[in-house]
Amino acid sequence: MPRKVSSVIRQKEGDSNSLPHWDMTVVFPSLDSPEFAQGFQRAIEKVDQLEALFDSHAIGNPQADPQSTEKIVEVFEAVLEQINNTMDVVHELASYVSSFLSTNSRNDQAQAAWSRIQLQSVRLSKLGTRLTAWLGQLPVDELVQQSALAAEHAYALEKARIQSQHLLARETEDLAADLSPTGGDGWAKLYSNYTSQLLVPIRFKGKPTELPMSSVRNLAYHETRSVRRLAYEAELKVWKDSAVPLAAALNSIKGEVNTLVRHRRWDSALQTTLVQNNMDHESLDAMLSAARDAFPDFRRYFRAKAGLVNGDTQLAWYDLFAPIGNSPQKWPYAQATEFITQQFATFSPKMRDLAVRSFRENWIDAEPRPGKRDGAFCMRLRKDESRILMNYKESFNSVSTLAHELGHAYHNLNLAGRTTTQRVTPMTLAETASIFCETVVTQAALAEVGPAEQFVILEASLQSTGQVVVDIASRFLFENALFASRQERELSIDELCALMTDAQQQTYGDALQPDLMHPFMWAAKSHYYNGSRSFYNYPYMFGQLFALGLFARYQADPDGFRTAYDDLLSSTGMANAADLAARFGIDIRTPAFWQGSLNVIRADIDRFEQLAQDQSSG
């Protein structure tokens, strides 16, 4: 499927095979530039000013004198305006420094700058706690009636009211914030730095060598089974050899969360994330119930793939991502950018222009290299600008990943007109645009290519949904069990591995070879060590299935869908998930909607099984 690459989106003139690095010079020339020093000082001054404003109005002081409604409105509007302004400045600075760390964790200058930023983050965390306590004491209904600005932030005020009921005394909350950089955040930093610098001894291309862990994990997609197995074995050995500090980090992070949850009088760590994700138990249970019902269908897919990969009825873990099919199709980066741009254009000029701009302005860092973080993510930089990190490989998997992350950038574009407070989007809804864009590109590819490549792309799509439904469910089960066990004591390395394999057995079932699972997935997945440190898993399933449901609505009424969709994306921080879903006639608190989304995947599995049979007989 050769395509002419537009000069607008070519990464480098005369070098269509190059993989781009993102451009951060639009913010500051460099970390050692006078402009960066001035920007850092400006951020500190903004935090100083915000703190002074809080002090002058006794924000968060329960002993403060009562104020009239008029005065409350005046103070609230001044405080909110200053918060939004301060957070914009600090966010841009933090994103800039983070861009250096995520692409090279050995950058000592960036590490030092990040440590300084953490000090400001602690100050902001304390102010956030004071703000929540203050808002929880305000007559919210009256405030919303008296202030247009408050009305525009009504949902944030309601969340603050709920969270204020779980705050500790101010001095204790301040202590927790002060300890975080040397506690949970410190352990998370250790994990990120340590794992990004891991080198894996491996015999590759006939020679003994050392490869970054991210490169070795990418070999899971290698076409040669012996290479995949070799990479799997080498990866597990390094995780085992590195397990002592990683187990210490995981135990400490989850132990800290449990301690704070208990003292703040939440029912569980899970409950805190449901509030953060604008979701309720009823919706989560409905989704997980529908997912469990679909596990047997996913196992049909895994067994069909096993028959093609190894002639067996069970997959080894290292065959989960094995490429299948006889298509010689490669997807060079330049071709991927052209294809994505064309497919985004079928949705709207706005989505197309976002893609063109991201490629033209070098928002994307796609080259794998030592010290660079594994995986992929999109971060908002400022206003309507984003930056995307990925480790590109010439496969459709990478094409869909790029489309996925550009979906996040499109979401950020639609949020650009909102205030910082309104832009706070929960993970459940943060995946809506990314999965939707990924689906647009995948469906377009399936419609355009021949049967052989169609088989490959369909398999890549099922590979992805299998991860988001089945593997995400295993990660949820693991983390739920980990939090429960961690309430009593620390867990050993062997116990962590046992919890992980048990969760994999519950979800993958007999579709995986029991002696060839991945007991160290708790070490391999950075999400367990993320800053939020709790249940960075089920929101992905929500995003996948919710976006599939929205895509079905789009196919039924494209013109009516587009405007409502962009409005939905711009409102993801301003209402709970159930209310936003109701705009499209969706009830997420019953399994029926989730079953409908899973039926789309079941149809793909049926199609895959038939193509697999044709492949075998051919």
Wavefront OBJ file of the C-alpha trace (Angstrom):
o trace
v 0.000 0.000 0.000
v 2.593 2.593 -1.076
v 1.616 6.219 -0.553
v 3.074 9.553 -1.535
v 4.204 11.357 1.591
v 3.117 14.976 1.823
v 5.892 17.493 2.355
v 3.735 19.012 5.091
v 4.136 16.006 7.337
v 7.549 14.678 6.292
v 9.764 14.611 9.381
v 13.007 15.558 7.678
v 13.473 16.599 4.088
v 15.345 13.892 2.240
v 15.172 11.396 5.088
v 11.734 9.787 5.197
v 12.979 6.924 7.393
v 14.074 9.120 10.304
v 12.149 8.995 13.546
v 11.450 12.383 15.108
v 12.396 13.845 18.465
v 9.970 16.345 19.905
v 10.742 20.050 19.853
v 10.667 21.729 23.247
v 12.591 24.872 22.253
v 9.267 26.651 21.757
v 9.076 26.799 25.562
v 12.695 27.459 26.546
v 15.918 27.195 24.495
v 17.469 24.735 26.949
v 17.629 23.729 30.591
v 20.689 25.926 31.136
v 19.283 28.974 29.314
v 18.539 32.283 31.073
v 14.961 31.966 29.782
v 14.485 28.687 31.678
v 15.907 30.208 34.870
v 13.531 33.152 34.500
v 10.606 30.804 33.809
v 11.421 28.770 36.907
v 11.596 31.918 39.018
v 8.267 33.077 37.593
v 6.652 29.793 38.617
v 7.988 30.132 42.166
v 6.698 33.694 42.348
v 3.265 32.516 41.173
v 3.145 29.946 43.964
v 4.331 32.597 46.443
v 1.529 34.927 45.335
v -1.080 32.188 45.565
v 0.084 31.241 49.048
v -0.052 34.889 50.117
v -3.592 35.172 48.758
v -4.640 32.086 50.739
v -3.100 33.502 53.906
v -4.683 36.920 53.472
v -8.165 35.375 53.255
v -7.572 32.604 55.829
v -8.327 29.921 53.237
v -8.577 26.563 54.992
v -8.542 28.030 58.498
v -11.518 26.567 60.394
v -11.215 29.328 63.025
v -11.661 32.134 60.474
v -14.517 34.548 61.057
v -17.716 33.902 59.056
v -18.138 36.038 55.946
v -21.117 37.384 54.056
v -22.204 35.716 50.828
v -21.017 38.765 48.858
v -17.563 38.527 50.418
v -17.400 34.757 49.868
v -18.200 35.258 46.181
v -15.514 37.941 45.874
v -12.860 35.808 47.571
v -13.834 32.645 45.693
v -13.543 34.316 42.296
v -10.185 35.916 43.142
v -8.801 32.635 44.460
v -10.030 30.541 41.525
v -8.624 32.970 38.966
v -5.240 32.945 40.691
v -5.243 29.141 40.968
v -5.942 28.687 37.261
v -3.233 31.181 36.335
v -0.662 29.619 38.653
v -1.352 26.072 37.555
v -0.952 26.992 33.888
v 2.525 28.388 34.554
v 3.652 25.505 36.772
v 2.200 22.859 34.442
v 4.119 24.202 31.441
v 7.358 24.270 33.422
v 6.831 20.740 34.764
v 5.960 19.383 31.319
v 9.110 20.952 29.885
v 11.399 19.358 32.468
v 9.507 16.054 32.309
v 10.157 15.906 28.562
v 13.892 15.607 29.229
v 13.487 12.952 31.919
v 11.144 10.742 29.903
v 13.524 10.719 26.937
v 16.735 10.433 28.978
v 16.528 9.531 32.648
v 20.327 9.950 32.868
v 19.979 13.699 32.399
v 21.305 14.935 35.753
v 20.406 18.540 35.021
v 16.773 17.581 34.413
v 16.764 15.404 37.524
v 17.951 18.349 39.596
v 15.331 20.656 38.074
v 12.620 18.070 38.699
v 13.629 17.843 42.342
v 13.164 21.608 42.626
v 9.768 21.373 40.927
v 8.709 18.733 43.444
v 9.236 21.260 46.229
v 6.767 23.598 44.530
v 4.421 20.663 43.959
v 4.413 19.988 47.684
v 3.491 23.622 48.334
v 0.685 23.416 45.790
v -0.514 20.146 47.289
v -0.795 21.836 50.675
v -2.695 24.743 49.143
v -4.961 22.263 47.381
v -5.767 20.615 50.697
v -6.528 24.002 52.265
v -8.741 24.880 49.301
v -10.675 21.613 49.553
v -11.252 22.151 53.271
v -12.428 25.724 52.639
v -14.730 24.800 49.780
v -16.240 22.022 51.902
v -17.357 24.666 54.426
v -18.948 26.990 51.866
v -22.678 27.114 51.035
v -22.069 25.655 47.575
v -25.653 25.922 46.308
v -25.824 29.570 47.316
v -22.403 30.265 45.843
v -23.383 28.750 42.491
v -26.520 30.907 42.410
v -24.609 34.102 43.188
v -21.529 33.594 40.990
v -21.414 32.763 37.283
v -17.823 31.611 37.749
v -18.888 29.251 40.527
v -21.700 27.918 38.340
v -19.164 27.117 35.607
v -17.176 25.120 38.175
v -20.138 23.548 39.999
v -18.981 19.960 39.516
v -15.503 20.710 40.875
v -17.154 22.319 43.890
v -19.293 19.230 44.497
v -16.250 16.953 44.301
v -14.428 19.224 46.728
v -17.349 18.936 49.145
v -17.092 15.121 49.078
v -13.316 15.112 49.419
v -13.378 17.641 52.245
v -15.188 15.061 54.361
v -12.076 12.862 54.188
v -9.402 15.382 55.083
v -7.149 15.097 58.087
v -6.266 18.030 60.289
v -4.383 20.676 58.319
v -1.085 20.038 60.113
v -1.354 16.307 59.361
v -2.186 16.893 55.704
v 0.806 19.247 55.471
v 3.011 16.556 56.986
v 1.762 13.984 54.474
v 2.546 16.385 51.638
v 6.011 17.137 53.033
v 6.801 13.434 53.319
v 5.569 12.522 49.842
v 8.811 13.349 47.932
v 10.742 11.028 50.227
v 7.865 8.558 50.517
v 5.574 7.394 47.732
v 6.809 9.905 45.163
v 10.385 9.046 46.026
v 9.762 5.336 45.482
v 7.991 6.127 42.191
v 10.998 8.165 41.074
v 13.328 5.301 41.999
v 11.241 2.902 39.916
v 11.193 5.195 36.885
v 14.916 5.962 36.960
v 15.989 2.424 37.775
v 13.884 0.621 35.175
v 14.575 3.123 32.365
v 18.306 2.422 32.789
v 18.051 -1.368 32.928
v 20.198 -3.127 30.345
v 19.301 -6.708 29.476
v 22.073 -9.182 28.535
v 20.855 -11.088 25.490
v 22.246 -12.941 22.513
v 20.817 -11.074 19.550
v 21.662 -11.523 15.880
v 24.207 -14.138 16.833
v 26.144 -11.908 19.214
v 26.006 -11.382 22.970
v 24.949 -7.814 23.687
v 23.045 -5.616 26.131
v 19.831 -3.907 25.106
v 17.615 -1.417 26.975
v 14.647 -3.083 28.640
v 12.277 -1.189 26.313
v 14.026 -2.669 23.264
v 13.906 -6.184 24.690
v 10.203 -5.862 25.491
v 9.648 -4.692 21.912
v 11.079 -8.026 20.746
v 7.776 -9.540 21.888
v 6.567 -8.394 18.449
v 9.433 -10.083 16.582
v 8.431 -12.402 13.748
v 10.786 -15.177 14.881
v 9.479 -17.279 17.766
v 12.930 -18.209 19.070
v 13.806 -14.501 19.338
v 10.583 -13.783 21.234
v 11.268 -16.630 23.646
v 14.865 -15.532 24.131
v 13.721 -11.970 24.866
v 11.017 -13.211 27.277
v 13.530 -15.341 29.199
v 16.117 -12.556 29.278
v 13.489 -10.049 30.435
v 12.243 -12.282 33.255
v 15.796 -12.912 34.438
v 16.534 -9.194 34.710
v 13.233 -8.528 36.475
v 14.057 -11.317 38.910
v 17.549 -9.945 39.502
v 16.084 -6.436 39.992
v 13.123 -7.509 42.092
v 14.404 -6.497 45.550
v 14.287 -2.693 45.058
v 11.140 -2.936 42.915
v 9.283 -5.011 45.507
v 10.387 -2.537 48.172
v 9.060 0.332 46.045
v 5.736 -1.388 45.381
v 5.212 -2.403 49.013
v 6.048 1.096 50.205
v 3.810 2.847 47.686
v 0.787 0.645 48.372
v 1.443 0.738 52.106
v 1.432 4.535 52.073
v -1.837 4.602 50.124
v -3.488 2.167 52.534
v -2.326 4.219 55.523
v -3.679 7.484 54.147
v -6.937 5.832 53.036
v -7.492 4.479 56.543
v -6.738 7.760 58.301
v -8.847 9.753 55.852
v -11.789 7.397 56.493
v -12.302 6.131 52.954
v -13.700 2.625 52.577
v -10.827 1.552 50.333
v -8.199 2.740 47.882
v -10.635 1.755 45.137
v -13.291 4.112 46.497
v -10.896 7.069 46.296
v -10.184 6.326 42.625
v -13.876 6.058 41.773
v -14.405 9.558 43.144
v -11.323 10.786 41.270
v -12.585 9.134 38.082
v -16.104 10.622 38.335
v -17.507 7.110 38.499
v -19.478 4.923 40.931
v -19.316 1.277 42.066
v -22.471 0.445 40.156
v -20.912 1.463 36.840
v -17.652 -0.355 37.612
v -19.460 -3.560 38.594
v -21.613 -3.448 35.462
v -18.551 -3.052 33.245
v -16.498 -5.759 34.972
v -19.445 -8.155 34.897
v -19.823 -7.708 31.147
v -16.048 -8.151 30.716
v -16.075 -11.426 32.674
v -18.843 -12.712 30.437
v -16.640 -11.947 27.434
v -13.519 -13.792 28.672
v -14.541 -17.063 26.946
v -14.791 -15.182 23.641
v -11.326 -13.697 24.059
v -10.051 -17.176 24.818
v -11.414 -18.255 21.438
v -9.219 -15.591 19.879
v -6.161 -16.652 21.895
v -6.668 -20.315 20.960
v -7.078 -19.466 17.273
v -3.860 -17.485 17.418
v -2.077 -20.303 19.247
v -3.007 -22.685 16.443
v -1.303 -20.402 13.944
v 1.746 -19.555 16.046
v 2.684 -22.891 17.594
v 0.093 -25.441 16.423
v -1.229 -25.705 19.979
v -4.437 -24.686 21.747
v -2.602 -22.531 24.288
v -0.367 -19.502 23.917
v 2.917 -18.933 25.653
v 3.153 -15.431 27.095
v 5.842 -14.559 24.564
v 3.428 -15.401 21.726
v 0.695 -12.972 22.823
v 2.114 -10.249 20.571
v 3.482 -12.505 17.853
v 2.879 -11.105 14.364
v 0.828 -13.426 12.206
v -0.141 -13.520 8.564
v 1.933 -13.506 5.419
v 1.621 -9.841 4.494
v 4.943 -8.165 3.721
v 3.379 -4.805 4.612
v 5.586 -2.505 6.644
v 4.449 0.819 8.030
v 7.319 3.333 7.915
v 6.742 6.364 10.102
v 6.211 8.727 7.164
v 3.549 6.445 5.716
v 1.856 6.186 9.114
v 1.606 9.969 9.459
v 0.113 10.289 5.991
v -2.439 7.532 6.580
v -3.509 8.904 9.966
v -3.913 12.405 8.541
v -6.123 11.100 5.751
v -8.349 9.119 8.124
v -8.670 11.938 10.646
v -9.868 14.085 7.751
v -12.813 11.734 7.242
v -14.056 12.727 10.693
v -13.517 16.479 10.512
v -11.148 19.189 9.253
v -10.468 20.036 12.895
v -9.144 16.554 13.637
v -7.123 16.503 10.397
v -5.548 19.881 11.173
v -4.559 18.686 14.628
v -2.621 15.781 13.088
v -0.950 17.962 10.442
v 0.102 20.483 13.064
v 1.511 17.845 15.413
v 3.719 16.399 12.657
v 4.753 19.782 11.265
v 5.654 21.264 14.661
v 7.420 18.128 15.922
v 5.200 17.274 18.864
v 6.259 13.612 18.715
v 9.314 11.756 20.027
v 9.237 8.381 18.264
v 12.792 7.009 18.294
v 13.627 4.210 20.788
v 16.959 4.859 22.540
v 18.772 4.087 25.818
v 17.472 5.974 28.838
v 14.131 6.689 27.178
v 10.962 5.630 28.933
v 9.182 2.556 27.580
v 5.628 2.657 26.229
v 3.734 5.689 24.985
v 1.922 8.706 26.392
v 0.587 12.126 25.478
v 0.998 15.131 27.766
v -0.559 18.555 27.464
v 2.190 21.142 27.175
v 0.309 24.454 27.123
v -2.948 25.854 25.799
v -3.833 23.651 22.791
v -0.368 22.080 22.405
v 0.554 18.522 23.372
v 3.627 16.301 23.205
v 3.631 12.568 22.420
v 6.214 9.974 23.412
v 6.328 6.541 21.797
v 8.858 3.951 20.628
v 7.943 3.477 16.977
v 8.262 0.158 15.188
v 7.266 -0.352 11.535
v 4.089 -2.259 12.342
v 0.408 -1.424 12.399
v 0.557 -1.681 16.194
v 2.672 1.460 16.193
v 0.335 3.145 13.721
v -2.621 2.523 16.025
v -0.562 3.666 19.031
v 0.274 6.917 17.259
v -3.395 7.430 16.383
v -4.295 6.664 20.007
v -1.919 9.274 21.415
v -3.010 11.843 18.825
v -6.524 11.218 20.127
v -5.333 12.463 23.500
v -3.913 15.540 21.754
v -7.300 16.094 20.081
v -8.958 15.841 23.489
v -6.517 18.454 24.813
v -7.371 20.677 21.844
v -11.059 20.551 22.763
v -10.241 21.286 26.395
v -8.070 24.299 25.528
v -10.887 26.794 26.054
v -11.575 25.565 29.586
v -9.866 26.720 32.763
v -7.254 24.525 34.414
v -9.813 23.466 37.017
v -12.355 22.521 34.359
v -9.720 20.575 32.392
v -9.117 18.066 35.197
v -10.301 14.963 33.336
v -10.586 11.580 35.073
v -8.811 8.607 33.549
v -12.108 6.962 32.643
v -12.975 9.772 30.257
v -9.381 10.619 29.367
v -9.256 7.522 27.140
v -12.403 8.381 25.172
v -10.799 10.378 22.354
v -7.701 8.179 22.145
v -9.627 4.928 21.652
v -12.058 6.660 19.289
v -9.229 7.910 17.046
v -7.523 4.517 17.177
v -10.798 2.910 16.070
v -11.218 5.370 13.181
v -7.766 4.486 11.846
v -8.121 0.741 12.381
v -11.511 0.507 10.683
v -10.202 2.535 7.749
v -7.184 0.256 7.377
v -9.392 -2.850 7.432
v -11.540 -1.378 4.657
v -8.630 -0.436 2.390
v -6.187 -3.339 2.465
v -6.282 -6.807 0.937
v -7.230 -9.993 2.823
v -3.687 -10.802 3.982
v -3.044 -7.377 5.473
v -6.631 -7.238 6.748
v -5.900 -10.370 8.752
v -2.791 -8.749 10.221
v -4.621 -5.546 11.163
v -7.597 -7.392 12.612
v -5.200 -9.399 14.735
v -3.462 -6.206 15.881
v -6.839 -4.753 16.862
v -7.795 -7.870 18.839
v -4.351 -7.920 20.371
v -5.031 -4.408 21.669
v -8.577 -5.073 22.892
v -7.385 -8.306 24.490
v -4.896 -6.274 26.483
v -7.412 -3.596 27.423
v -10.146 -6.017 28.496
v -8.439 -9.252 29.567
v -5.017 -8.075 30.702
v -6.384 -4.913 32.302
v -8.818 -7.121 34.233
v -5.870 -9.212 35.440
v -4.057 -6.055 36.573
v -7.177 -4.896 38.405
v -7.533 -8.240 40.183
v -3.837 -8.188 41.091
v -3.957 -4.683 42.511
v -7.164 -5.335 44.417
v -5.579 -8.410 46.015
v -2.332 -6.513 46.658
v -4.086 -3.697 48.507
v -6.010 -6.214 50.618
v -2.892 -8.211 51.529
v -0.792 -5.100 52.107
v -3.126 -4.038 54.909
v -1.599 -6.810 57.024
v 2.081 -6.808 56.004
v 4.615 -6.426 53.215
v 4.576 -9.065 50.490
v 7.600 -11.019 49.371
v 8.769 -11.201 45.778
v 7.383 -14.733 45.483
v 4.019 -13.623 46.887
v 3.801 -10.743 44.418
v 4.558 -13.152 41.581
v 1.941 -15.598 42.873
v -0.735 -12.874 43.012
v 0.164 -11.863 39.463
v -0.022 -15.350 37.965
v -3.274 -16.063 39.829
v -4.814 -12.924 38.310
v -3.612 -14.001 34.862
v -5.107 -17.463 35.329
v -8.473 -15.964 36.341
v -8.649 -13.871 33.175
v -6.700 -15.651 30.428
v -7.760 -19.050 31.785
v -6.643 -22.114 29.879
v -5.809 -20.050 26.785
v -2.310 -19.501 28.227
v 0.284 -22.148 29.065
v 0.389 -22.125 32.883
v 4.177 -22.453 33.035
v 4.755 -19.644 30.525
v 2.918 -16.680 32.025
v 4.495 -13.400 33.213
v 4.867 -13.490 37.002
v 6.874 -10.241 37.000
v 4.282 -8.107 35.243
v 4.006 -6.220 38.538
v 7.599 -5.092 37.950
v 7.220 -4.438 34.222
v 4.174 -2.167 34.409
v 4.968 1.373 35.511
v 1.280 2.074 36.205
v 1.506 0.362 39.588
v 4.094 2.965 40.573
v 2.375 5.970 39.015
v 1.985 9.216 40.930
v -1.666 8.491 41.735
v -0.488 5.013 42.797
v -3.932 3.398 42.718
v -5.822 1.392 40.082
v -4.269 2.799 36.939
v -6.041 0.001 35.043
v -9.857 -0.246 34.911
v -10.209 3.281 33.445
v -8.536 1.941 30.295
v -11.235 -0.687 29.947
v -13.867 1.990 30.485
v -12.248 4.143 27.809
v -12.059 1.264 25.314
v -15.655 0.124 25.706
v -17.124 3.607 26.079
v -15.362 4.775 22.907
v -16.574 1.711 20.981
v -20.113 2.574 22.005
v -19.614 6.167 20.862
v -18.110 4.986 17.565
v -21.277 2.991 16.912
v -23.306 6.185 17.445
v -20.976 8.006 15.045
v -21.508 5.403 12.335
v -25.278 5.673 12.756
v -25.396 9.499 12.542
v -22.028 11.067 11.561
v -23.235 14.653 11.109
v -25.239 14.786 14.311
v -22.457 13.135 16.261
v -19.513 15.443 15.483
v -20.603 18.595 17.298
v -21.913 16.705 20.308
v -18.676 14.703 20.453
v -16.409 17.758 20.579
v -18.651 19.260 23.252
v -18.406 16.016 25.227
v -14.604 16.122 25.074
v -14.570 19.727 26.249
v -16.782 18.808 29.230
v -15.018 15.728 30.610
v -13.913 17.570 33.751
v -17.298 19.152 34.358
v -19.674 16.236 35.010
v -19.650 12.620 36.137
v -19.271 9.840 33.609
v -22.890 8.682 33.869
v -24.280 12.161 33.142
v -21.982 12.662 30.168
v -22.898 9.233 28.780
v -26.578 10.103 29.136
v -26.117 12.834 26.517
v -25.862 9.996 23.998
v -28.652 7.933 25.537
v -26.168 5.620 27.273
v -26.738 4.072 30.718
v -23.346 2.924 32.009
v -24.789 1.554 35.253
v -26.261 -1.506 33.541
v -24.318 -4.292 31.785
v -26.359 -3.878 28.580
v -24.332 -0.977 27.196
v -21.022 -2.674 27.976
v -22.254 -5.927 26.435
v -23.123 -4.003 23.271
v -19.589 -2.652 23.014
v -18.154 -6.110 23.657
v -20.395 -7.525 20.933
v -18.435 -5.391 18.457
v -15.292 -7.181 19.624
v -17.030 -10.566 19.541
v -17.839 -9.962 15.881
v -14.160 -9.261 15.216
v -13.250 -12.503 17.006
v -15.710 -14.447 14.836
v -14.178 -12.864 11.765
v -10.664 -13.619 13.011
v -11.473 -17.271 13.672
v -12.739 -17.661 10.111
v -9.672 -15.957 8.640
v -7.456 -18.125 10.837
v -9.139 -21.253 9.508
v -8.650 -20.007 5.955
v -5.009 -19.278 6.780
v -4.489 -22.783 8.162
v -6.208 -24.536 5.274
v -4.393 -22.356 2.741
l 1 2 3 4 5 6 7 8 9 10 11 12 13 14 15 16 17 18 19 20 21 22 23 24 25 26 27 28 29 30 31 32 33 34 35 36 37 38 39 40 41 42 43 44 45 46 47 48 49 50 51 52 53 54 55 56 57 58 59 60 61 62 63 64 65 66 67 68 69 70 71 72 73 74 75 76 77 78 79 80 81 82 83 84 85 86 87 88 89 90 91 92 93 94 95 96 97 98 99 100 101 102 103 104 105 106 107 108 109 110 111 112 113 114 115 116 117 118 119 120 121 122 123 124 125 126 127 128 129 130 131 132 133 134 135 136 137 138 139 140 141 142 143 144 145 146 147 148 149 150 151 152 153 154 155 156 157 158 159 160 161 162 163 164 165 166 167 168 169 170 171 172 173 174 175 176 177 178 179 180 181 182 183 184 185 186 187 188 189 190 191 192 193 194 195 196 197 198 199 200 201 202 203 204 205 206 207 208 209 210 211 212 213 214 215 216 217 218 219 220 221 222 223 224 225 226 227 228 229 230 231 232 233 234 235 236 237 238 239 240 241 242 243 244 245 246 247 248 249 250 251 252 253 254 255 256 257 258 259 260 261 262 263 264 265 266 267 268 269 270 271 272 273 274 275 276 277 278 279 280 281 282 283 284 285 286 287 288 289 290 291 292 293 294 295 296 297 298 299 300 301 302 303 304 305 306 307 308 309 310 311 312 313 314 315 316 317 318 319 320 321 322 323 324 325 326 327 328 329 330 331 332 333 334 335 336 337 338 339 340 341 342 343 344 345 346 347 348 349 350 351 352 353 354 355 356 357 358 359 360 361 362 363 364 365 366 367 368 369 370 371 372 373 374 375 376 377 378 379 380 381 382 383 384 385 386 387 388 389 390 391 392 393 394 395 396 397 398 399 400 401 402 403 404 405 406 407 408 409 410 411 412 413 414 415 416 417 418 419 420 421 422 423 424 425 426 427 428 429 430 431 432 433 434 435 436 437 438 439 440 441 442 443 444 445 446 447 448 449 450 451 452 453 454 455 456 457 458 459 460 461 462 463 464 465 466 467 468 469 470 471 472 473 474 475 476 477 478 479 480 481 482 483 484 485 486 487 488 489 490 491 492 493 494 495 496 497 498 499 500 501 502 503 504 505 506 507 508 509 510 511 512 513 514 515 516 517 518 519 520 521 522 523 524 525 526 527 528 529 530 531 532 533 534 535 536 537 538 539 540 541 542 543 544 545 546 547 548 549 550 551 552 553 554 555 556 557 558 559 560 561 562 563 564 565 566 567 568 569 570 571 572 573 574 575 576 577 578 579 580 581 582 583 584 585 586 587 588 589 590 591 592 593 594 595 596 597 598 599 600 601 602 603 604 605 606 607 608 609 610 611 612 613 614 615 616 617 618
